[in-house]
Amino acid sequence: MPSPKKYRLDEFGGSDFPTFDVARHAATNLLAETLACKIQAMLQRGDLMIENGVVVPARTRKNE
């Protein structure tokens, strides 16, 4: 059986993000903010609830 080909990946910067670390940092901040907004909306809708200091799915879903 032939051995698999080896590939080499080189990082190159773009105009928006010069390095992978800068891009990852920017994406992490945006994802964290978006996730926090989604969780807050789900709490307000009643899809999630806080039980003993932990966010958990609501036991019964509201009728839509």
C-alpha positions, 0 to 999 in steps of 0.5 A: 500500500502506498504511503499517504502524500505529505502536505505542508500548510503555510500561513499567510496573512490577509488584509483584514487579519495579518495572522491566524492568532489575530483572526482567531481572537476576533472570531472568539470575541464575536462568538462569545458575544453572540452566544451570550445574546442567544442564551439570554434570549432563550432565558427570556423566552422560557426555553432555558431556566436557571436551576441551582445556579446552572442554566438548564433546558426548561422542563416544559416548552411553551405552546407556540 
